[in-house]
């Protein structure tokens, strides 16, 4: 492979802002998948990831599609996604990261992935990273004028009002929010020069357990739960990202809720009736300690989250404050705001 921009490349990043900014931006939907930079030099294709580890072996169908649908020599930034029956399916995407080649091939046929292109770093013998985004976008549109699914060009608009409509509508198809890219932006690797607006909601959750921090005897994360209609407490995610001083304080604050020896806990059973923490090791860090310290399910916290993936929070929730005024049994799935479903095909044709 001999391209004007060679792997590895660290993708340009975005910083969060509370609202869609105006003036001098191009707006795009924010896709919920694996960030991927495609390097193609004839039949040679490499799929680079955000952490610079190749994704190539996990998505053979994307490699084949790139050979068919992208220019002979190019470097394209984008996202690998899987479309499910109700929009983007991140859980199915996680299943694709598997060590067995036979399973990867089987999943490439049963849950095929798509590539959503949104930036052009090189074309032919020309490196484009120093050119403004407005030029790169125009060249990308021209280069992909005949591309067909499963390779897609992301929708884009210069209309901030339309971007706000997308922010609301496209969530129903599983998208994260909206990204705003300055028209004059060069491709600045690993720098947060773009803007992103993501959905933020709050929920009251039961603190069913906590995990220790890797650095020592301080709280690493609060393990959160919600009750279903049958009264089962399900693990829905964690709240973390506390300052170290706060982690130390939490040890003492949680001590009164420690589960006495021999007392039953909904997450210490056989796991057949509810979703409990632990279980399968992390695909990204198989040595990660997933054990937890059980607590009496009485403490309630309010957390901020962006959206759900199935029955769990898609990302780590952010602790807002404790809610001593709330009864833990009132922390149910019914409180969660569910977006109206929206057709993913409509997003791609926008």
Secondary structure, DSSP 8 states (H G I E B T S, - for coil): ---SS-S-----EEEE-SS---SSEEEEEE--SEEEEEEEETTEEEEEETTS---GGG-HHHHHHHHHHS-SEEEEEEEEE-EETTEE-HHHHHHT--S-HHHHHHHHHHS--EEEEEEEEEETTEE-TTS-HHHHHHHHHHHTTT--TTEEE--EES-HHHHHHHHHHGGGGT--EEEEEETT----TT-EEEEEEE--EEEEEEEEEEEEETTEEEEEEEEEEEE-TTS-EEEEEEEE---HHHHHHHHHHHHTTB--TT---TTSS-SSSS--S--S--SS-TT-----EEB-TT-EEEEEES-EETTEESS-EEEEEE-TTS-GGG-BGGGS-------HHHHHT-
